[in-house]
Amino acid sequence: MLKRIAVADLRVGMYIQEFCGSWMDHPFWKSKFLLETQQDLQRIQASSIGELWIDVSKGLDVAAGAQASSEAEAQQEIEATLMAAVERRRSPPVVAMDVELERAAKVCARSKEAVLSMFSDVRMGRALDFGQAESLVTEISESVLRHPSALISLARLKHADEYTYMHSVAVCALMIALARQLGLGEGAVREAGLAGLLHDVGKMAIDQDVLNKPGKLNDAEFSAVRRHPEAGGEILISGKQVSALVLDVCLHHHEKVDGSGYPHGLQGEQISLFARMGAVCDVYDAITSNRPYKAGWDPAESIRKMAEWKGHFDEGVFQAFVKTVGIYPVGSLVRLESGRLAVVLEQNAKSLLVPRVKAFFLAKSKLPIPPVVIDLSKPTAQDRIVGRESAAAWGFEHLEELWSGTPQPRRR
């Protein structure tokens, strides 16, 4: 039986099932283990994790009087949070998804090379090319304007060894789309995009072997990685070409509204709107991407988990983000009422509950079927989404090809 508890109520002898937070928030290689030492307990309490799930069938239960939530109670809270974002209130895309996917693939390729070049210059001690950065933001912004989901979805499909560079491209696109969802002016939208593109430039000051380490970081390595916002701030300040807003996102995209973030422990309104936006966009792309040490989570499952993490994100910004990417983002694996499994192809302009999907598998018989595209918003669809599914649990290794329409490089 699983229970969600506060870290303050954690005891040696409990079995940890899952931390309520990104794997970037704690130094543990595994998220499921029996807590056996006081040292590990202190490390968890010193992290920015506020809650976690324990399995009382494998370890100690909570002490008498301690607060705990059941799976059913937590699920109710999560669904209530997500349902509040159902109505999109966003203009329909300018071009069709398949058309923009083809263009966006070229934008992603050019952006990857440009960011790699810019960040390599920084690593070598040369000045950052802000003119190139601004040109990239313009190109990415134009793609997002034509169809918000195309480039955002493609940028998520990155190899672990190119994560640092493509993560910057993805967060740039997410920041642009989120800024428009929030109704910000085009000047602010461009600033948000530039902030997203440069938010992790401080990672160029970290040893590459540490960044790409395929295993658990030791305490010194974990501390070094957590210093990247300040390192990035120093790089941007020395360049003297970015606004205070862009610098602020670089410094504070790991802050949390409850004050448990870093580097300055800011909380609530002490964190700027752009930094609160950056926090959501950064985490979403990080947890949905493959890393040297961990496979990315399914997009829909990632949104669900983020909705559960109390105190991490600004509620209004998170609601706007859900409207931006969807409750079931492009590429999510879902189960339909008919018993078919489907991958999400595109969001509906009016409601997040009825995306366009491609059904390809029968869950009960575990047999593939000829793929069929279904627009769940149409009365003729006679089907609906009844749950999220895990591609890894079903053994679907190449789900990306079903929604992107093109073969994807195999994971290393």
C-alpha positions in Angstrom: 0.0 0.0 0.0 1.4 3.4 -1.0 1.1 6.6 1.1 2.3 10.1 0.3 4.0 11.7 3.3 6.0 14.8 4.1 9.8 14.4 4.2 9.7 15.6 7.8 7.8 12.4 8.7 10.2 10.1 7.0 12.0 7.5 9.2 14.8 5.0 8.8 13.1 1.7 8.0 10.6 3.1 5.5 10.6 1.9 1.9 10.7 4.8 -0.5 8.7 4.2 -3.6 9.0 7.6 -5.3 10.2 11.1 -4.6 7.6 13.9 -5.3 10.0 15.9 -7.5 12.3 15.7 -10.4 15.4 13.5 -10.1 17.4 16.8 -10.4 16.2 17.6 -6.8 18.0 14.8 -5.1 21.4 13.0 -5.3 20.0 9.4 -5.3 20.6 7.0 -8.2 17.4 5.0 -7.3 14.0 6.3 -6.4 12.9 3.0 -4.9 14.8 1.7 -2.0 14.7 0.8 1.7 15.9 3.7 3.8 18.5 2.1 6.0 20.8 4.8 7.3 20.5 8.0 9.2 23.0 9.6 6.7 20.6 8.9 3.8 17.7 10.3 5.8 19.6 13.5 6.4 20.6 13.8 2.7 16.9 13.6 1.8 15.9 16.1 4.4 18.6 18.5 3.1 17.3 18.2 -0.5 14.5 20.3 -2.0 12.1 17.4 -1.9 9.1 18.1 0.3 7.0 15.0 -0.1 7.5 11.4 -1.2 5.7 8.1 -1.5 6.3 5.1 0.8 5.3 1.5 0.4 4.1 0.4 3.8 4.0 -3.3 2.7 7.8 -3.2 2.3 8.8 -1.0 5.2 7.6 1.0 8.3 4.3 2.8 8.2 3.8 6.4 9.3 3.9 7.3 12.9 0.6 7.8 14.8 -0.8 11.3 14.1 1.3 11.9 11.0 -0.5 13.1 7.9 -0.6 10.8 4.9 -2.5 10.7 1.6 -3.7 7.6 -0.2 -3.3 7.0 -3.9 -7.0 7.6 -4.4 -6.8 10.9 -2.5 -3.7 12.1 -4.4 -5.3 11.1 -7.8 -8.4 13.2 -7.0 -6.2 16.2 -6.2 -4.2 15.8 -9.4 -7.3 15.4 -11.7 -8.9 18.5 -10.1 -5.7 20.5 -10.9 -5.6 19.2 -14.5 -9.3 19.7 -15.1 -9.0 23.3 -14.2 -7.0 23.8 -17.4 -9.4 21.9 -19.8 -10.6 25.0 -21.8 -7.7 26.1 -23.9 -8.9 29.5 -25.1 -6.1 29.7 -27.7 -6.2 30.5 -31.4 -6.0 27.5 -33.7 -2.6 26.8 -35.5 -1.8 28.7 -38.7 -0.6 25.6 -40.5 -1.3 21.9 -40.3 0.7 19.8 -37.8 2.3 17.6 -40.4 3.4 20.6 -42.5 5.0 22.3 -39.5 6.7 19.1 -38.3 8.7 19.0 -41.5 9.7 22.6 -41.1 10.4 22.3 -37.4 12.7 19.3 -38.0 14.9 21.6 -40.0 14.7 24.4 -37.4 15.7 21.9 -34.7 18.7 20.7 -36.7 19.9 24.2 -37.3 19.3 25.2 -33.7 21.2 22.3 -32.3 24.3 23.2 -34.4 24.0 26.9 -33.5 23.6 26.3 -29.7 26.4 23.7 -29.8 28.7 26.3 -31.4 27.6 29.1 -29.0 28.0 27.0 -25.9 31.3 25.6 -27.1 32.6 29.2 -27.4 31.6 29.8 -23.8 33.3 26.6 -22.6 36.5 27.8 -24.4 36.3 31.1 -22.6 35.2 33.1 -25.7 32.3 35.6 -25.7 28.8 34.4 -26.2 27.4 35.4 -29.7 24.2 37.2 -28.6 23.3 38.1 -32.2 23.2 34.5 -33.1 21.1 33.7 -30.1 18.6 36.4 -31.0 18.3 35.1 -34.6 17.6 31.6 -33.2 14.9 32.9 -31.0 13.3 34.6 -34.0 13.3 31.4 -36.0 12.0 29.3 -33.2 9.3 31.9 -32.4 8.1 31.8 -36.0 7.8 28.0 -35.9 5.9 28.1 -32.6 3.5 30.8 -34.0 2.7 28.6 -37.0 2.0 25.5 -34.8 2.8 25.5 -31.1 3.1 21.8 -30.7 5.4 20.8 -33.6 8.8 22.1 -32.6 8.1 21.7 -28.9 7.3 18.0 -29.5 10.3 17.3 -31.8 12.8 19.1 -29.5 11.8 16.5 -26.8 13.2 13.7 -28.9 16.8 14.2 -28.1 19.7 11.8 -27.5 21.1 11.7 -24.0 24.5 13.0 -25.3 22.9 16.1 -26.9 20.7 16.9 -24.0 22.3 20.1 -22.8 22.1 21.8 -26.2 18.6 20.6 -27.3 17.2 21.2 -23.9 18.0 24.9 -24.4 16.1 24.8 -27.7 13.2 23.0 -26.2 12.9 25.4 -23.2 13.1 28.4 -25.6 10.2 27.0 -27.6 8.2 26.2 -24.4 8.8 29.7 -22.9 7.6 31.3 -26.2 4.5 29.2 -26.3 3.8 29.8 -22.6 4.3 33.6 -22.9 1.8 33.7 -25.7 -0.7 31.6 -23.6 -0.3 34.1 -20.8 -1.1 36.9 -23.2 2.3 38.7 -23.0 3.2 41.1 -25.8 5.6 40.1 -28.6 8.5 42.0 -27.0 8.1 40.0 -23.8 7.6 36.8 -25.8 11.0 37.3 -27.5 12.6 38.0 -24.1 11.0 34.8 -22.7 12.5 32.9 -25.6 16.0 34.3 -25.2 15.8 33.5 -21.5 14.8 29.9 -22.3 17.7 29.6 -24.8 20.3 30.9 -22.3 18.9 29.6 -19.0 21.4 26.7 -18.7 24.5 28.4 -20.1 26.1 28.0 -16.7 26.4 24.3 -17.4 29.3 25.1 -19.6 31.3 25.9 -16.5 30.7 22.3 -15.2 33.0 19.4 -16.1 31.5 17.4 -19.1 32.2 14.1 -17.4 30.0 15.2 -14.5 27.2 16.5 -16.7 27.1 13.3 -18.7 27.9 10.9 -15.9 25.8 7.7 -16.4 25.4 7.0 -12.7 24.9 8.5 -9.3 26.5 11.8 -8.6 28.5 12.1 -5.4 27.8 15.0 -3.0 30.6 17.1 -4.5 29.4 16.6 -8.1 25.8 17.2 -7.1 26.8 20.5 -5.5 28.8 21.5 -8.6 25.8 20.9 -10.8 23.5 22.9 -8.5 25.9 25.9 -8.9 25.1 26.3 -12.7 22.6 29.1 -12.2 25.1 31.3 -10.6 27.8 30.3 -13.1 25.4 31.2 -15.9 24.6 34.6 -14.3 28.3 35.4 -14.2 28.7 34.5 -17.9 25.7 36.7 -18.9 26.8 39.6 -16.7 30.2 39.6 -18.3 28.6 39.7 -21.7 26.7 42.9 -20.8 24.1 42.3 -23.6 21.1 40.7 -22.0 18.2 42.2 -20.1 17.7 41.9 -16.4 14.7 39.5 -17.1 16.9 37.1 -19.1 19.6 37.2 -16.4 16.9 36.6 -13.7 15.7 33.4 -15.4 19.2 32.1 -15.7 19.8 32.7 -11.9 16.4 31.6 -10.6 14.8 28.9 -12.8 15.4 26.4 -10.0 13.6 28.4 -7.3 10.3 27.0 -6.0 7.3 28.9 -4.8 7.5 27.3 -1.3 11.1 28.5 -0.9 12.8 25.1 -1.1 14.6 25.9 -4.4 18.1 27.2 -5.1 20.3 29.2 -5.3 18.6 31.8 -3.1 15.6 30.1 -1.5 13.2 32.7 -3.0 9.5 32.1 -2.5 6.2 33.2 -4.0 6.2 36.7 -5.4 9.9 37.1 -4.7 10.4 35.0 -7.9 9.7 36.9 -11.1 7.0 35.8 -13.5 9.7 34.9 -16.1 11.6 32.8 -13.6 8.4 31.0 -12.5 7.7 30.3 -16.2 11.3 29.0 -16.6 10.9 26.7 -13.6 8.0 24.9 -15.2 9.4 24.8 -18.8 12.8 23.6 -17.5 11.4 20.7 -15.4 9.0 19.5 -18.1 11.6 19.2 -20.8 14.1 17.7 -18.3 11.8 14.9 -17.1 10.5 14.0 -20.5 14.0 13.7 -22.0 16.4 10.8 -22.1 19.4 11.4 -19.9 22.7 9.4 -19.6 21.4 7.9 -16.4 17.6 7.8 -16.8 15.0 7.4 -19.5 12.5 10.2 -19.9 9.0 9.9 -18.6 5.9 9.8 -20.9 4.7 13.4 -21.5 1.2 12.8 -20.0 2.7 11.1 -16.9 5.1 14.0 -16.5 2.3 16.5 -16.5 0.4 14.4 -13.9 3.5 14.1 -11.7 4.2 17.9 -11.9 0.6 18.6 -10.9 1.2 16.5 -7.7 4.4 18.3 -6.6 3.0 20.8 -4.1 4.9 24.0 -3.6 7.1 23.6 -6.7 5.4 25.7 -9.3 3.3 28.9 -9.4 -0.3 27.6 -9.7 -1.4 30.1 -12.4 1.7 29.6 -14.5 1.3 25.8 -14.3 -2.3 26.0 -15.4 -1.3 28.1 -18.4 1.5 25.6 -19.1 -1.0 22.7 -19.1 -3.1 24.7 -21.6 0.0 25.2 -23.7 1.1 21.5 -24.0 -2.1 19.7 -23.1 -3.2 17.3 -20.4 -2.2 14.6 -22.9 0.7 16.3 -24.8 1.7 15.2 -28.3 3.4 11.8 -28.1 1.5 10.6 -25.0 0.3 7.0 -25.0 -3.4 6.8 -23.9 -6.0 4.1 -23.5 -9.4 4.6 -25.2 -12.7 3.5 -24.0 -12.9 1.1 -26.9 -9.9 -0.8 -25.5 -7.5 0.5 -28.1 -4.2 2.1 -27.3 -3.4 5.3 -29.2 -0.7 8.0 -29.4 -1.7 11.7 -29.2 -1.0 13.5 -32.5 -2.4 17.0 -31.9 -4.2 19.1 -29.4 -7.8 20.3 -29.9 -8.0 24.1 -30.1 -10.9 24.3 -27.6 -10.6 21.3 -25.2 -7.6 19.4 -23.8 -9.8 16.2 -23.4 -10.4 15.5 -27.0 -7.1 15.6 -29.0 -6.5 13.9 -32.3 -5.0 10.5 -31.8 -3.7 7.5 -33.8 -5.0 4.1 -32.5 -2.6 1.2 -33.3 -3.0 -1.5 -30.7 -5.6 -3.7 -28.9 -4.9 -3.7 -25.1 -6.9 -6.8 -24.2 -5.5 -9.1 -26.9 -2.1 -7.4 -27.0 -2.2 -7.3 -30.8 -1.3 -4.5 -33.2 -4.0 -3.1 -35.6 -3.7 -1.0 -38.7 -3.2 2.6 -37.4 -6.2 4.8 -37.6 -6.4 8.5 -36.9 -9.3 9.6 -34.7 -10.4 13.1 -34.0 -11.9 12.7 -30.5 -13.7 16.0 -30.8 -15.9 14.8 -33.6 -19.3 13.2 -32.6 -18.6 10.4 -35.1 -15.5 9.4 -33.1 -17.6 7.4 -30.5 -14.6 7.0 -28.3 -12.8 8.8 -25.5 -9.6 8.7 -23.4 -10.0 6.8 -20.2 -6.4 6.8 -19.0 -2.7 7.2 -19.5 -0.4 4.3 -20.3 3.3 3.8 -20.1 5.1 3.0 -23.4 7.9 1.4 -21.5 5.5 -1.0 -19.7 4.0 -2.0 -23.0 7.4 -2.4 -24.6 6.8 0.2 -27.3 10.3 1.4 -28.2 9.5 3.5 -31.2 6.3 5.3 -30.4 7.8 8.6 -31.7 7.5 7.4 -35.3 3.8 7.0 -35.0 3.1 10.7 -34.3 6.1 12.3 -35.9 5.6 10.5 -39.2 9.3 10.0 -39.8 11.8 7.3 -38.5 13.6 8.5 -35.4 17.3 7.7 -34.5 17.4 4.7 -32.2 18.2 5.4 -28.5 21.8 4.7 -27.4 
